[in-house]
Amino acid sequence: MNDNLPPLRCADCDAVTPSEQAWRCACGGPFELAWSPAFDPTQIARDRWSQWRYGAMLMPPNVPQAAWTTLGEGMTPTVELDWSGQRLMVKLEFLMATASYKDRGSATLVTWLRALNVTAVIEDSSGNAGASLAAYCAAAGLSATIFVPSHAAAGKKVQIERFGATLREVDGPRQATTDACHAAAENSFYASHAWHPAFLLGQMAAAWELWEQGNGLLPDAIVMPLGQGGMLLGYYRGFRALQEAGLINAMPRLVAVQSAACAPVVAAWRNGAATVAAVDEGESIAAGIRIRQPVRGTESLRAIRESEGMALTVSDEAIGAAHQQLARQGLFVEATSAVPMAAVPQIRATWGRDLRLLVPLSGSGLKGRGSGELGEQGSWGAGGAEELGRSERGRWGSGGDGELGERGQRRRGVGAQRIL
């Protein structure tokens, strides 16, 4: 273990513990690093075309560059779209190694784990975070066990196994996967994208990129899906660092969008609550944000309010329509990525049509076709999960070698285990 790394401090009770000891405080609260990045534009390594151009600020100085782990994440382009007669910008965050914005956080989390000399980890995920962590663990030589819901997108499960991680599928709602992983965490290092604060370091880089790409000019508001809140908190903390450096006067308004079927942060925002309570985990095509009680929900709520933003819900019907509208403009994303686009009419109605909006598109639609993606006529299938259908070219095979068959079938390998 590396005793020189900053300790962890509980966000709820301020208790301090060594950086490698636990994944949450004894009081149940999430940890923060007892250190925070300070943005300094003179420290940007302009010859690096990844988020590690900010490496001197993303990591404490006693984390050696040899530990930095990268698959080229970050520096994603922005594209202007005509959205129902109004212009807005989208940031193509799915253009990363595992086709998800989660690669930003996985890069810094795995770097932190390497500095701690961790060699094996576990994680639970609806798919994207698990696939991303599996990839970065493979790149760094760490072993990983990833717990996912059995209904998770097939393409994401394929990624996890191909990267060499052990896949454990859990039947039931998303919370059942978390519970199974927490039980395993009693004897393993829990490298959670929701709980470990090092994951948020990489997410901060997206804010710095926008500042660089816009030559200091930022959008008026950023609209994003919210599950555990990692993306929103990354932007919030990144913009706050820019403010503290005197480089911006005010951060963009942060708009969180959740599925109407599972919207704990929206409920708290509407009710004027100070904390986020658990809600029922309803069915939604936006599987990536079906989180009944986000780990950092209270901080997310505070960030929305401090930025003078808002929290909104959208229906599956609206998500499906936005998904199709994006596809007709050449952008094929997963359902969760279409969630903020579905909320644009509500935002325009509240704040006016001239507001400069930016939407990060979080994940690619290529990870799962069939029952949870748009059908031939633009309708959503009945399956509800973003996964492969049962067509000849996309069904799960019954073999045992974990490889794709000649016709594109995936055989269940020995590394995949199901927990009932």
VMD Tcl script that draws the C-alpha trace (Angstrom):
set ca {
  {0.00 0.00 0.00}
  {1.06 3.60 -0.58}
  {1.08 5.50 2.69}
  {1.84 8.74 0.86}
  {-1.55 8.99 -0.82}
  {-4.09 11.41 0.67}
  {-6.46 9.78 3.17}
  {-10.20 9.49 2.72}
  {-12.66 11.79 4.46}
  {-16.33 10.96 4.97}
  {-18.62 13.39 3.16}
  {-21.24 13.01 5.91}
  {-19.40 12.92 9.25}
  {-15.86 14.11 8.34}
  {-14.21 11.00 9.78}
  {-10.79 10.33 8.21}
  {-9.41 6.90 7.31}
  {-6.33 5.67 5.37}
  {-6.83 5.64 1.62}
  {-6.93 1.87 1.21}
  {-9.03 0.79 4.18}
  {-12.74 0.89 3.37}
  {-15.15 1.69 0.57}
  {-17.58 3.60 2.79}
  {-17.55 5.18 6.22}
  {-18.79 3.38 9.31}
  {-21.66 5.90 9.34}
  {-22.68 4.75 5.85}
  {-21.54 7.91 4.06}
  {-19.37 8.07 0.92}
  {-15.72 9.06 1.11}
  {-14.02 12.05 -0.47}
  {-10.29 12.44 -1.02}
  {-8.64 14.65 1.56}
  {-7.17 16.49 -1.44}
  {-8.74 18.19 -4.42}
  {-7.32 19.17 -7.81}
  {-6.43 22.84 -8.35}
  {-6.64 23.88 -11.98}
  {-3.61 25.65 -13.43}
  {-3.63 26.27 -17.20}
  {0.16 26.48 -17.27}
  {0.26 22.80 -16.23}
  {-1.67 21.57 -19.29}
  {0.49 19.14 -21.28}
  {-0.61 20.32 -24.70}
  {1.26 17.56 -26.50}
  {-1.05 14.93 -24.92}
  {-4.33 14.39 -26.78}
  {-6.24 12.78 -23.93}
  {-7.55 13.86 -20.55}
  {-4.06 13.20 -19.18}
  {-3.06 16.57 -20.62}
  {-4.45 17.60 -17.20}
  {-2.57 14.81 -15.41}
  {-0.55 17.17 -13.24}
  {-3.85 18.38 -11.78}
  {-5.82 15.12 -11.80}
  {-3.42 13.29 -9.50}
  {-1.48 14.22 -6.37}
  {2.23 14.76 -7.12}
  {3.23 11.56 -5.32}
  {1.32 9.41 -7.85}
  {4.03 8.64 -10.43}
  {3.29 9.06 -14.12}
  {4.25 5.41 -14.55}
  {0.98 4.57 -12.78}
  {-1.15 6.72 -15.08}
  {-3.48 4.40 -17.00}
  {-4.93 5.49 -20.31}
  {-6.70 4.13 -23.37}
  {-6.85 7.57 -25.00}
  {-9.97 8.71 -23.13}
  {-11.18 12.29 -23.30}
  {-10.80 15.17 -25.76}
  {-14.11 14.21 -27.37}
  {-15.54 16.50 -30.07}
  {-18.60 18.71 -29.85}
  {-21.11 18.85 -32.70}
  {-23.84 21.40 -33.38}
  {-27.31 20.00 -34.10}
  {-30.60 21.44 -35.28}
  {-33.00 20.16 -32.62}
  {-36.59 20.89 -33.59}
  {-35.64 24.21 -35.13}
  {-33.19 25.28 -32.41}
  {-29.43 24.89 -32.34}
  {-27.69 23.05 -29.54}
  {-24.35 21.34 -29.01}
  {-23.69 17.71 -28.17}
  {-20.40 16.35 -26.83}
  {-19.68 12.88 -28.19}
  {-18.65 11.22 -24.95}
  {-19.25 7.75 -26.39}
  {-16.16 8.13 -28.61}
  {-13.86 6.42 -26.13}
  {-12.23 3.01 -25.86}
  {-15.26 1.21 -24.41}
  {-17.83 3.50 -26.10}
  {-18.86 5.18 -22.84}
  {-18.03 8.32 -20.89}
  {-17.25 6.06 -17.92}
  {-13.74 5.65 -19.34}
  {-12.85 9.04 -17.90}
  {-13.42 7.88 -14.35}
  {-12.05 4.38 -14.89}
  {-8.73 5.86 -16.03}
  {-8.23 7.81 -12.81}
  {-9.70 5.10 -10.57}
  {-7.39 2.40 -11.93}
  {-4.46 4.81 -11.72}
  {-5.29 5.29 -8.04}
  {-5.57 1.54 -7.51}
  {-2.16 1.00 -9.09}
  {-0.68 3.59 -6.75}
  {-2.16 1.56 -3.87}
  {-0.67 -1.66 -5.36}
  {-4.15 -3.21 -5.60}
  {-4.13 -6.31 -7.82}
  {-7.77 -7.51 -7.82}
  {-11.09 -5.67 -7.63}
  {-14.85 -6.14 -7.77}
  {-17.52 -3.76 -9.08}
  {-21.27 -3.70 -9.74}
  {-22.76 -1.95 -12.74}
  {-25.70 -1.83 -15.11}
  {-23.10 -2.44 -17.83}
  {-21.09 0.56 -18.97}
  {-19.09 1.16 -15.79}
  {-18.34 -2.54 -15.46}
  {-17.17 -2.84 -19.06}
  {-15.05 0.26 -18.66}
  {-13.43 -0.89 -15.42}
  {-12.77 -4.33 -16.94}
  {-10.97 -2.69 -19.87}
  {-8.78 -0.46 -17.73}
  {-7.98 -3.29 -15.33}
  {-6.90 -5.34 -18.34}
  {-4.67 -2.51 -19.51}
  {-3.12 -2.21 -16.04}
  {-2.76 -5.94 -15.36}
  {-5.39 -6.09 -12.60}
  {-7.96 -8.85 -12.27}
  {-11.62 -7.83 -12.03}
  {-14.93 -9.42 -11.13}
  {-17.96 -7.51 -12.39}
  {-21.51 -7.98 -11.09}
  {-24.26 -6.99 -13.54}
  {-28.04 -7.47 -13.73}
  {-28.94 -10.48 -15.85}
  {-31.03 -8.14 -18.00}
  {-28.05 -5.87 -18.78}
  {-27.20 -5.18 -22.41}
  {-25.63 -8.18 -24.06}
  {-22.98 -6.10 -25.78}
  {-21.77 -4.83 -22.42}
  {-21.55 -8.34 -21.02}
  {-19.53 -9.40 -24.06}
  {-17.13 -6.51 -23.42}
  {-16.64 -7.47 -19.78}
  {-15.74 -11.06 -20.60}
  {-13.58 -10.20 -23.60}
  {-11.50 -7.90 -21.41}
  {-10.77 -10.91 -19.23}
  {-12.93 -10.06 -16.22}
  {-15.12 -12.57 -14.41}
  {-18.78 -11.80 -15.15}
  {-21.39 -12.48 -12.49}
  {-24.99 -11.99 -13.55}
  {-27.61 -11.31 -10.89}
  {-31.32 -11.87 -11.41}
  {-33.83 -9.31 -10.18}
  {-33.80 -5.50 -10.06}
  {-30.66 -3.38 -10.26}
  {-30.49 -3.15 -6.45}
  {-30.07 -6.93 -6.22}
  {-26.82 -6.63 -8.18}
  {-25.54 -3.99 -5.78}
  {-26.49 -6.10 -2.78}
  {-24.65 -9.13 -4.16}
  {-21.54 -7.08 -4.83}
  {-21.63 -5.48 -1.37}
  {-21.70 -8.93 0.17}
  {-18.61 -9.89 -1.85}
  {-16.93 -6.63 -0.86}
  {-16.42 -8.00 2.65}
  {-13.43 -9.92 1.28}
  {-12.43 -7.97 -1.86}
  {-11.39 -4.46 -2.88}
  {-14.57 -2.72 -4.03}
  {-13.57 -0.43 -6.90}
  {-16.97 1.23 -7.21}
  {-17.64 3.99 -9.72}
  {-20.39 5.16 -7.37}
  {-18.46 5.04 -4.10}
  {-14.78 5.56 -4.81}
  {-13.90 9.27 -5.06}
  {-10.99 8.71 -7.47}
  {-13.55 7.92 -10.18}
  {-14.80 11.52 -10.06}
  {-11.34 12.93 -10.80}
  {-11.54 11.79 -14.41}
  {-15.08 13.11 -14.77}
  {-13.83 16.60 -13.85}
  {-11.71 16.68 -17.00}
  {-14.83 17.01 -19.18}
  {-15.44 20.49 -17.74}
  {-11.86 21.52 -18.41}
  {-12.10 20.24 -21.98}
  {-15.16 22.36 -22.62}
  {-13.34 25.41 -21.27}
  {-10.36 24.68 -23.55}
  {-12.40 23.79 -26.62}
  {-14.52 26.94 -26.27}
  {-11.54 29.22 -25.62}
  {-13.07 30.08 -22.27}
  {-16.64 30.42 -23.59}
  {-18.98 27.93 -21.94}
  {-22.60 26.96 -22.69}
  {-25.37 28.47 -20.58}
  {-26.54 25.06 -19.41}
  {-25.42 21.44 -19.57}
  {-28.14 18.79 -19.70}
  {-27.30 15.24 -18.68}
  {-28.84 11.96 -17.51}
  {-28.47 11.23 -13.81}
  {-28.11 7.80 -12.25}
  {-25.43 7.77 -9.57}
  {-24.51 11.36 -10.46}
  {-20.90 10.86 -11.57}
  {-21.21 12.89 -14.76}
  {-23.01 15.80 -13.11}
  {-20.60 15.93 -10.16}
  {-17.64 15.75 -12.50}
  {-18.82 18.85 -14.34}
  {-19.72 20.58 -11.09}
  {-16.34 19.96 -9.47}
  {-14.48 20.74 -12.67}
  {-16.23 24.08 -13.13}
  {-15.76 24.90 -9.46}
  {-12.00 24.39 -9.92}
  {-12.09 26.80 -12.87}
  {-13.92 29.33 -10.72}
  {-11.40 28.99 -7.91}
  {-8.62 29.55 -10.45}
  {-10.31 32.80 -11.53}
  {-10.85 31.55 -15.09}
  {-14.67 31.73 -15.13}
  {-17.10 33.90 -13.22}
  {-19.98 31.45 -13.07}
  {-20.48 27.84 -14.02}
  {-23.14 26.72 -16.51}
  {-26.49 25.69 -15.09}
  {-26.57 21.95 -14.49}
  {-29.73 20.12 -15.53}
  {-30.28 16.57 -14.32}
  {-32.77 14.39 -16.20}
  {-34.15 11.09 -14.93}
  {-36.67 8.57 -16.17}
  {-40.16 9.21 -14.82}
  {-40.11 5.57 -13.65}
  {-37.16 6.10 -11.29}
  {-36.45 9.71 -10.30}
  {-35.22 10.08 -6.70}
  {-33.22 13.28 -7.30}
  {-36.07 14.95 -9.18}
  {-38.46 14.09 -6.35}
  {-36.14 15.69 -3.79}
  {-35.62 18.78 -5.96}
  {-39.34 19.28 -6.49}
  {-40.10 18.79 -2.80}
  {-37.40 21.18 -1.62}
  {-35.76 18.36 0.33}
  {-32.17 18.60 1.56}
  {-31.45 14.91 1.03}
  {-32.42 12.28 -1.52}
  {-34.65 9.43 -0.33}
  {-35.01 6.05 -1.98}
  {-37.82 5.50 -4.50}
  {-39.25 2.45 -6.21}
  {-37.09 1.17 -9.06}
  {-39.59 1.28 -11.90}
  {-39.16 -0.23 -15.36}
  {-37.56 2.01 -17.98}
  {-35.76 1.65 -21.28}
  {-33.09 3.94 -19.79}
  {-31.51 1.08 -17.85}
  {-28.32 2.99 -17.09}
  {-30.06 5.41 -14.70}
  {-32.43 3.06 -12.87}
  {-30.88 3.90 -9.49}
  {-33.37 4.03 -6.62}
  {-31.08 6.00 -4.27}
  {-27.85 7.46 -5.71}
  {-24.79 7.20 -3.47}
  {-23.99 10.87 -4.03}
  {-27.55 12.00 -4.57}
  {-27.46 14.68 -1.89}
  {-24.33 16.27 -3.36}
  {-25.89 16.08 -6.82}
  {-28.96 17.87 -5.50}
  {-26.80 20.57 -3.97}
  {-24.84 20.99 -7.21}
  {-28.04 21.47 -9.20}
  {-29.24 24.15 -6.81}
  {-25.91 25.96 -6.51}
  {-25.64 26.17 -10.30}
  {-29.24 27.44 -10.53}
  {-30.13 24.40 -12.58}
  {-33.12 22.10 -12.50}
  {-34.11 18.44 -12.32}
  {-36.60 16.97 -14.80}
  {-38.24 13.68 -15.71}
  {-39.06 12.26 -19.13}
  {-41.20 9.34 -20.22}
  {-40.05 6.27 -22.13}
  {-42.08 7.50 -25.07}
  {-40.19 10.80 -25.11}
  {-36.86 8.98 -24.74}
  {-37.69 6.75 -27.69}
  {-38.62 9.72 -29.87}
  {-35.41 11.54 -28.97}
  {-33.39 8.39 -29.65}
  {-34.87 8.17 -33.13}
  {-34.37 11.89 -33.78}
  {-30.69 11.57 -32.88}
  {-30.32 8.57 -35.17}
  {-31.86 10.52 -38.03}
  {-29.05 13.03 -37.53}
  {-26.39 10.33 -37.66}
  {-25.89 9.72 -33.94}
  {-26.68 6.21 -32.69}
  {-26.66 6.21 -28.90}
  {-28.07 4.00 -26.18}
  {-31.39 4.85 -24.59}
  {-29.86 6.52 -21.54}
  {-27.98 8.96 -23.78}
  {-31.27 10.10 -25.32}
  {-32.75 10.98 -21.92}
  {-31.43 14.59 -21.76}
  {-32.37 15.23 -25.38}
  {-35.95 14.29 -24.51}
  {-35.98 17.05 -21.87}
  {-34.91 19.87 -24.21}
  {-38.49 21.05 -24.93}
  {-39.15 21.41 -21.17}
  {-35.96 23.41 -20.74}
  {-36.75 25.71 -23.67}
  {-40.25 26.28 -22.30}
  {-38.85 27.28 -18.90}
  {-35.71 29.23 -19.77}
  {-36.39 30.40 -23.32}
  {-35.30 29.35 -26.77}
  {-32.09 31.36 -26.91}
  {-30.29 29.48 -24.15}
  {-27.05 27.86 -25.32}
  {-27.42 24.20 -24.37}
  {-24.87 21.39 -24.42}
  {-25.72 17.71 -23.99}
  {-23.02 15.07 -23.36}
  {-23.99 11.89 -25.22}
  {-22.82 9.26 -22.77}
  {-22.90 5.86 -24.48}
  {-22.99 4.22 -27.89}
  {-26.02 2.37 -29.22}
  {-23.78 -0.27 -30.76}
  {-23.51 -2.14 -27.46}
  {-26.99 -3.65 -27.71}
  {-29.52 -4.12 -30.49}
  {-32.91 -5.75 -30.30}
  {-35.51 -5.82 -27.55}
  {-34.31 -2.65 -25.82}
  {-33.41 -0.56 -28.87}
  {-35.46 1.03 -31.60}
  {-37.15 -1.47 -33.85}
  {-37.53 -1.29 -37.61}
  {-40.49 1.06 -37.37}
  {-38.99 3.24 -34.66}
  {-40.88 1.64 -31.78}
  {-39.40 0.24 -28.61}
  {-39.51 -3.51 -28.09}
  {-41.17 -5.14 -25.14}
  {-38.00 -6.44 -23.51}
  {-37.09 -3.23 -21.70}
  {-33.37 -4.03 -21.41}
  {-30.84 -2.68 -23.88}
  {-29.65 -6.05 -25.09}
  {-29.33 -8.29 -28.13}
  {-32.54 -9.73 -29.50}
  {-33.13 -13.34 -30.37}
  {-32.41 -13.01 -34.07}
  {-30.16 -15.49 -35.86}
  {-27.27 -13.01 -35.77}
  {-27.70 -11.76 -32.24}
  {-28.84 -14.49 -29.91}
  {-26.99 -16.00 -26.98}
  {-25.54 -19.39 -27.86}
  {-25.37 -22.41 -25.64}
  {-21.71 -23.33 -26.06}
  {-19.06 -23.09 -23.40}
  {-16.00 -21.32 -24.78}
  {-17.07 -17.71 -24.33}
  {-16.38 -16.89 -27.99}
  {-18.58 -15.65 -30.82}
  {-19.73 -18.41 -33.13}
  {-19.59 -18.31 -36.90}
  {-22.96 -16.58 -37.14}
  {-22.26 -13.99 -34.45}
  {-23.71 -16.00 -31.56}
  {-22.14 -15.54 -28.15}
  {-21.61 -18.73 -26.20}
  {-21.74 -18.50 -22.43}
  {-18.19 -18.96 -21.16}
  {-17.00 -20.48 -17.93}
  {-16.32 -16.99 -16.55}
  {-19.99 -16.02 -16.51}
  {-21.89 -16.94 -13.35}
  {-25.53 -16.28 -12.51}
  {-26.69 -15.41 -9.01}
  {-30.36 -16.16 -8.37}
}
mol new
graphics top color blue
foreach p $ca { graphics top sphere $p radius 0.5 }
foreach p [lrange $ca 0 end-1] q [lrange $ca 1 end] { graphics top cylinder $p $q radius 0.2 }
display resetview
